[in-house]
Amino acid sequence: MEGTGNRSEIREREGIALPRSIRRIRAGIRLRLLLLACLMFLASCEQGAVTPQALPDVPDDPLFPATVSTDVAAEKRKIVLGFSQLGSESDWRNANTRSIQEAAKEAGIELLFDNAEQSQEKQIEAIRRFIAQKVDVIAFAPVIETGWEHILTEAKQAGIPVILSDRAVQISDPSLYVTFIGADFYEEGRKAGKYLLDKMRNTAGPIVIAELEGTEGSSPSIDRGRGFRDVIGERADMTIAYSAPADFTVELGKEVMRRFLLESDGSIDVLFAHNDDMALGAIEAIEEFGLRPGKDIVIISVDGTRKAFEKMVEGKINCIVECNPLLGPILMQAVREITEGRTLPKRIVPPESVFTEVLAEMEVANRQY
């Protein structure tokens, strides 16, 4: 069978003439290679032996590049991030989800997104799928603090780094995750307590407090409650007389607050809600009971959603401790840092503020969620 020849010979056999300048360049390259080979041969003969000599690299034919650079191919390969969101229970959570999805798109990171709908079992299943899919990085917002040791060990054994987003976990081996990106919930509780001490500095006790907790066993609920108690403990006449979980939702916030009002016959001075959605539900219950939220009952909330700010403009919420949900850009930067082999701090806290009625009207237009 006749040899196929190289591509330029094929062009010539098919009657496609190469430009004169390219033919001259090729002739020059062939002549130089021939002279170099002769010199190598003569030099080896003088030493009494002929040994193989490596020829210098020759640039690819500009008309027919041989292969695509492996570096270019690597650059084109997208980083794959598996993310398990705990649910969609609040406006805050929905804003957090949008931030992550938009930031991944902007960063050119392929996002495999899973909504666990408040189920730890579903989150564990999602993480196990991410491991099987061999993603580059796993991130998740844990629905509760405990019960993660085994699945995180599986991820570590598979060589997949893990990032905690928004909420922390309780594990015996901190090397099972790389970093935790999220608010300092304990400090948020302390900020709420400090506001209350200042607000009530000229008010004689006893001061009766109701508390709407988040999901039972979740890190924000545990830490916000602990921080709040540590601060108000300075005043013995401040008492948390009513406290119960309301799962961070408007519906349960309203239901649980209605129960508190009935049990107390309306004798509640302060409400500390662990998030805005529960505070919004509680406002409905307070108004239906015939009391004025923000006046008859001082209301302190955590998050900083637009709806809560609108209520603060109306005078129905007194203080909001900000918890920033826009973690997407920070998360994507962390993913890139990890895949490039860089070391991250174990804890990354986004900037957050405290807002009162005085600042509400100026700030409400700035709310992105």
Secondary structure, DSSP 8 states (H G I E B T S, - for coil): ------HHHHHHHTT----HHHHHHHHHHHHHHHHHHHHHHHHHHHTT-------------TTS-----HHHHHHHS--EEEEEE----SHHHHHHHHHHHHHHHHHT-EEEEEE-TT-HHHHHHHHHHHHHTT-SEEEE--SSSSS-HHHHHHHHHTT--EEEESS----S-GGG-SEEES--HHHHHHHHHHHHHHHTTT--S-EEEEEEE-STT-HHHHHHHHHHHHHHTT-TTEEEEEEEE-TT-HHHHHHHHHHHHHHHTT---EEEESSHHHHHHHHHHHHHTT--BTTTBEEEEEE--HHHHHHHHTTS--EEEE-----HHHHHHHHHHHHTT----SEE-----EEEHHHHHHHGGG---
